[in-house]
């Protein structure tokens, strides 16, 4: 079950671009890595926690099923 997800940079692509550009692309790579957004619900897109303790998971599933 996926509780939350977020977009992350494709690190393999950025590594290759860094090698091809002689290291110049590493600045872009660092900026993109640091600016990763919050975790979001895959169903509705609302901001959510990346980690949810076990005791709260069932309540979140029930609450989300109602929306």
C-alpha positions in Angstrom: 0.0 0.0 0.0 1.3 3.4 -1.0 0.5 6.0 1.7 2.5 8.9 0.1 4.8 9.6 -2.8 6.8 12.4 -4.2 8.7 13.2 -7.3 12.5 12.9 -7.1 15.2 13.7 -9.6 16.5 10.9 -11.9 19.9 10.5 -10.4 21.3 8.3 -13.1 20.4 10.9 -15.8 21.9 13.7 -13.7 25.1 11.7 -13.1 25.5 11.2 -16.9 24.8 14.9 -17.6 27.4 15.8 -15.0 30.0 13.6 -16.6 29.2 14.8 -20.1 29.4 18.5 -19.1 32.6 18.1 -17.1 30.9 18.7 -13.8 29.0 21.9 -14.7 25.6 20.1 -14.4 26.2 19.3 -10.8 24.9 22.7 -9.8 21.5 22.0 -11.4 21.5 18.5 -9.9 22.1 19.8 -6.3 19.4 22.5 -6.7 16.9 19.9 -8.0 17.7 17.5 -5.2 17.3 20.1 -2.5 14.0 21.4 -3.9 12.1 18.1 -3.8 8.6 18.9 -2.7 6.5 17.4 0.1 5.0 13.9 0.1 1.5 13.9 -1.5 -1.4 11.5 -1.5 -1.4 9.6 -4.8 -5.2 9.7 -4.9 -6.1 13.3 -4.2 -2.8 15.2 -4.2 -3.0 16.6 -0.7 0.1 17.1 1.3 0.7 14.2 3.7 3.4 12.6 5.9 6.1 10.5 4.3 6.0 8.1 7.3 2.9 7.2 9.2 3.1 5.2 12.4 1.2 1.9 12.4 -1.4 3.0 14.9 -2.5 5.9 12.6 -2.5 3.9 9.3 -5.9 2.3 9.8 -7.5 5.6 10.7 -6.1 7.3 7.6 -7.3 4.5 5.4 -10.8 4.9 6.8 -10.8 8.6 6.5 -9.5 8.6 3.0 -12.1 6.0 1.9 -14.8 8.5 3.0 -13.5 11.3 0.7 
